Amino acid sequence: MESNERASSRLRAEPRMRTGSFWPKLFLVLAPILVLEGALALTEPLWNQASEYAPDFVLERQGGLLEIQSRLLERAGTEEGILASERMYAWDSRLFWKLRPHLSIAARNYLVPEEWGISTPFHINTDETGLRAGQEGDERHRDGGRDGGEDGRPAKTSPADAPTIVCMGNSCTFGWGVEANETYASHLEEIMRSRSGRRDIRVVNAGTPGYTTFQGLRFLEERLPVAGDARGARGAGYAHGAHELHGAGRIDYAVFSYGFNDSRKATRSDASLAESQRTLLHRTTKLLERLHTYRFLRNVLPENAVPRNRERATPRVSPEEYGANLRALITAARARDIVPVVLTLVMPREYNDAARAAAASEGALLVDPVPMLVSLQSNVAEEAVPAPFRTYHERARGNDPRMLFFADPVHLNSFGNWIVATRLAEALGSVDPSLMAQ
């Protein structure tokens, strides 16, 4: 009897012994991981030069830019500033990526062909909302306009009746390769202010490199909520959510300029990528990216960061989807009492045709400056070029004629942006003469 009681007591005690040994074993397993996490956290600036969201992914979504980067690194090594612009991107669960706020970067335009022999550094600055802003101390911001008050300090608001135009688009709108005051958004503001005599006219540059109409539609929905939306309300008083895009009063016009990146080939379309981000695997990966150990392994094994050497045969947005997205953008703008304008820049013919069809079907204003740019490229005389832009005529003479209007084969230089702004100003003035006449 006694032996049975001892056996029973021993059996009852054994589970407690096994349970009691669990925590020390768990500690022995986790301790090295915690130590490694701490060490990697302290040394991350030494081994992790990438942004929070791997810039390789952003480049992969923009067609051949990943390969261009690889060739540059092979040729130039880690030359300071040559790829500094990679630091401008951050992960966004709906937009795929966005611009980081409070940026101040001196970058180089690595898309300039070697035979052009010109790679002028340009500056990338963003405001607190991640929109492109002028350099600190920019003279244009000291006259009470755009971002500056009359005392030289940033103006947080503008009069409720101040005409405001937002330019949404890709890197052509953002102004890749040029300074903030050389973009068509900046030139447009200057032209309309000069011709109308109104210093309160504002033009906001909401361009993001690499964006498609798929991302642009989501950007508009998030940053310009409609009246009654839980994220903010337009109308009397303007809730905070409606100020995130521009920090001013109501928006009167929205210029949409997308197409080039829509046509770029990728491993999957934007819509398919967005759907994949709803999976458990993707969500688990995003949780793992919070760990320094995971980021370190991804950093030392860069070939696993993005699907390299895989066939990129799918347009990010097909021409049919592109047309549908543009129509949705036009409809969304009107739902917010904003006049939509479709601006066609560099894009394949089928996307240009889709843009024209979308604007026509929705009765939206269409501005297409490309035919004029192409015509002027080989015909414009030096004396016809405004004085501030004559250096571009000198570069183009006897060289690639694109150098007259382009900073690289895709993006406009300051003169090209000025031409686009002139056409936009004329088109907007035809709708609202007060924007262009005193």
Buried (B, 14 or more C-beta within 10 A) or exposed (E): EEEEEEEEEEEEEEEEEEEEEEEEEEEEEEEEEEEBBEEBEEEBEEEBEBBBBBBBBBBBBBBEBBEBBEEBEEEEEEEEEBBBBBBBBBBBEEBBBBBBEEBEBEBBBBBBEEEBEBBEBBBBBBBEBBBBBBBEEBEBBBEBBBBBBEEEEEBEEBEEEBBBBBBBBBBBBBBBBBBBBBBBBBBBBBBBBBBBEBBBBBBBBBBBBBBBBBBBBBBBBBBBBBBEBEBBBBEEEBBEBBBBBBBBBBBBBBBBBBBBBBBBEBBBBBBEBBEEBEEEEBEEEEEEBEBBBBBBEBBEEEEEBBBEEEEBEBBBBBBEBBBBBBBBBBEBBBEBEBBBBBBBBBBBEBBBBBBBBBBEEBEBBBBBBBEBBEEBBEEBEEEEBEEEBEEBBEBBEEBBBBBBBBBBEBBBBBBBBBBBBBBBBEBBBEEBEEBBEE
